[in-house]
Amino acid sequence: MKVAVMGAGSVGCYFGALLARAGNTVTLIGRAPHVEAVREDGLRLETSAGSTLVRIAATTGAEGVAGAEVVLVCVKSGDTEAAGRAVRPHLHAEAAVLSLQNGVDNAERLAAVLERPVVPVAVYVATEMAGPGHVRHHGRGELVLGASPASERLAALFAAAGIPAEVSARALDALWGKLLVNCAYNALSALTRMPYGRMLAVPGMAGAMRDIVAECIAVARASGIAVPDDTTETVLALAGSMPNQSSSTAQDLARGRETEIDHLNGFVVAKGKALGIPTPANSLLCALIKAAEADLPSR
């Protein structure tokens, strides 16, 4: 199939590379230095199995989605509406659009801009950009797709590329589950400058994470989301499955970029305020990340 990836960061590059390696025609849409590196040498995909070069098309322009049967939107949550406006004139009428983004409301926001359905996808993968044209995979890689007329076909597309994918009518619950993980790890990994395994081993860290997750669970359940009773232990156990992973928030700050904190812990804080649920731990993390952003060289 012809696939376009809007937002060629680590998530978009990882899944784009696997789809291209499986024989699909894939175009990455990203920043100029990355695009230039991919055009010149290909996309380097580094996994536990080794390092390979994947030949793949790349461009900086949103017109790269033209003619694509499947469009994966992988931009930062704060760029959702802008990305939607950019690709809208170029989308094929029958293209399936998927949101592979952090946060719980991106598919809804993107659908409002595009005036067409968007499939929400919960992404469970640990990746990073090791440099222009170089994506590194640290662990996992499964997807949970929201139910739509095209979802089973899309899940089969991913499965054929070696990407575990399932379709669920409770995708929103899965997105909230991913949000809880991000709220627990992202800001703390950025502030401590530690990967998950080392961070969780710090005395008192597990207790702090329990407080963060407890607030998130209270807000989620008040919002009508089904949260399993063992969620906190599941979240804490994640560090063992990807001990060397640093969060996307940590990677953003290291690169001098604004983070997605408003769509992670900030989303929980805003929801909690609307519902009358206190969220002091998440509020503190938001304030600390905002302070770190204010100190970026670009500010």
N, C-alpha and C positions, 0 to 999 in steps of 0.2 A: 504494500500500500504506500501511498504518498503521505508522509507525515511531516508536519512542521512543528518546531519547538520554539515558542515565543518566550524568551528568557533563558539564554544558554548559560546558566550558572551550573553548580555541581549537580543538582537534581536533574535538570533538563539535559545536561551532557551525558549523565550516566544512563538514563533511560533512552535517550536518543541514540547513544552508541550501541546499546544492546539491540534496539530495533533495527538499526542500520546493519549491524553484524548479521542479523537474521535475514537480510535480503530486502528490507524495505528501503524506499527512497526517502531519506531524511534530510531536512534542511534546518540548521540551527540559526537562530536569530539572536545576536548578542552584541557585546561591546567590541569596538574596533580592534584592540590588541588581541583579544581572544580569537576573533574571526580571522584576522590576518594569520595567526599561528596555525589555525586549523586548515586554512586554504593552502598554506605553504607545505606543512608537514603531515597533516591529518590530525585527528584527535587521539591523544594518548590516553588509553584506558588502563588504569592500574588497579588490580584487584589482588586478593590473596593468591590467586593462581598465576600471577605474573603480570607483565606489562605488554600491551599490544597497541598497534596503531590502527585506527579505524578511519577509512577514507569516507568523508561525509561533507556535504555541502554546507556552506555557512555564509551569512550575510548580516549586515547591520540594519537593513531596512525591513519594515513590517510587511512589505510586499512579498517577502519570502513565504508567506502563508498562501499565496495565490495558487489555486489548483489543488491544495492539500485536502485529502479526504479526512484526515485526523489532525487536529491542532491541540498540542499540549501547551497550556499556559502555565509557565513556571516562574513568573516574575515575582518580586517581593510584593507583599500584601499592599503596601502603600502605593504601588504602581499599577494596581489592578485596573482602575478606571482608565488611566492613560493608555495602557496596553490595549484595552478593549477598543478605545477610540481609534488607535493606530491601525489595528488589524481589520476593523469592521469593513472598510471599503474593499478589502482584498479577499474576504472570505468567500469560499464557494458556498452556494445556497444549501448544499447537502452535507457540508462538512460537519463532523462531530467535534465539538469543542469540550475539552476537559480541563478542569482546574486542579493542578497538582501543586498546591500552595499551602503554606502554614495558615492557621486560623480557621474559623468555622463559617465565615460568611462570604468568602471570595467568589464562589460559584454564583451566589445570589446577586452580588454586586456586579459581576461580569455579565450575567444574563440581562440585567437591567440596561447596561450600556449597549450590548449587542442586539437586544430585543429578540433573543432566541434562547432555547434551552442550553444550559451548560451542565455537564456531568461533574458533580463534586467527587474528588478522589482523595482518600486518606492515604498518605505516603509514609511508609516505614522504612527509611533507609538512612545510613550514615555515610556521608560523602563530603568531599571538600575539593576545591580547586587548588591544585598544587602549583599552578602557574598557568599562563596563557596556553590554551590547547592541551591541558593536562588535567584530567579528573581522576581523583583517587577515591576508591571505595573502601570503607572500613567495616561494613557489615549490613546485614539484612537486605531488603529490597522488594518487599511485597506491597501490593496495592489493594485497597478496598474501594470499588466503584459504586457510586449511587445508582439506583435502578433507573433505567431509561430504555426506550425501544432499541437503542444501539448498544447497550452495555454488555450483553452477552457476546456480541461480535467483537467488541473492543477487548474484553477480557481474553478472548481467544487469540487476538492479535498479540497481546502481551505474553500470554502463555507460550506461544510459538517462539517468542524471543527469549524464553527462559526466565520470564518475569512472573512470579506468582501473583495471581490476580483473582479476586472474587467479587461478585456482585451482591450488594446488600441493600435491602429496603431501609436499613437502619444506618445508612452511611453517615448521617448527621451525628449519631451517637459515636461512631468511629472517629469522626473529626474532633469531637469534644474530647475523646480519649487521647488523641494525639496532642490536643491543646494542653491537657493536663501534664503530659510528659514535657512539652516545651516550656510550660510555666515553671516546672520543677527544675529543669536543667539549664535552659538557655541563658538566663541572666546570671545565674550563679557561676556557670562555666566562664562567662565573659568577665565577670568581676574578679574571680579568683585566678583567671588565666590558666586553668587546669583542665585536662581531659576528665571525662566522667569518672573513671576508675579511681584516680588519685583524689579527685574532689570528694567523692563519697567517703573515702577513708579518713578524711579530716574529722577529728573529734567534734561532735555537735552538729555536723552537717546533715546527717540523716534526720535528726530531730527538726532542724530548720526546714528541710524539704517536706517533712510530714505536715508541718504547719501550712506551708504553701499549698500543698495538695488538698488539705482539708478545706481550705477556703474555696478552692476551685470546685471541689465536689459539691459543697453546699450551694454554690451558684448554679452549677450544672443541673442538680436535681430540682432546684427551684424553677429552672427554665424548662422542665419537662424532659430532661435527658436521663436515660437509664444508665446508671453508673454501678458496675459490679461492686460488691462489698470488699473484694480483695484488690481494688484498684491501687491503693497506696503501696502495697507490697509489690505489685506488678511494676509500678513506676520505679521504685527503688531498685528492683532487680535488673532494670535495664542497663545499669552501669556495668554489670558483669558481662553482658553480651556485646558491649561496645566500649571497653575500657579506655581505648585510645582516642575516642571521638571528642572533639571540641565542638561546641554548639555553633549554629549559624550566626547567632548574636555575637559570639566571640570572634568568629571569622570576619563579620562585618566591621566590628570595631578595629580589628587588626589591620584592615584594609582602609581605614579612615572613612567608612561609610555609615550612614544612618542605619539603625536597626529596625526590626519589625515589632519592637516592644509594645507599641500601641495596639497591635493586633494579637498579642499574646497575653502577658500579664495585664496590660492595659485594658484589653477587652474584658477580662474577668473583673477588673476594678469597676469599669463602667457598668457592666451588667449587675454587679453587686450593689452599686449605688442605686440603680433603678429599682432593684428588688428589696432594698433595705437590709442587705447582708454586709456586715463589715469585712473588709479584706485588707487588713493592715500589712501583712507580710508581702502580698503582691503589690500594694501601693509603695512600700519601701523599695522593692526591686525596681519598679518603674522609675522612681525618683533617682535612684543611683545610676541606672542606665542613661537616663536623660542628662545627668551630670557628666557622665563619660562622653556622651555625644557632644555636649556643649564644649568639651575640651579638645575635640578633634581638630587637626590642623586646618581643615577646610572651612571651619567656622570662623 
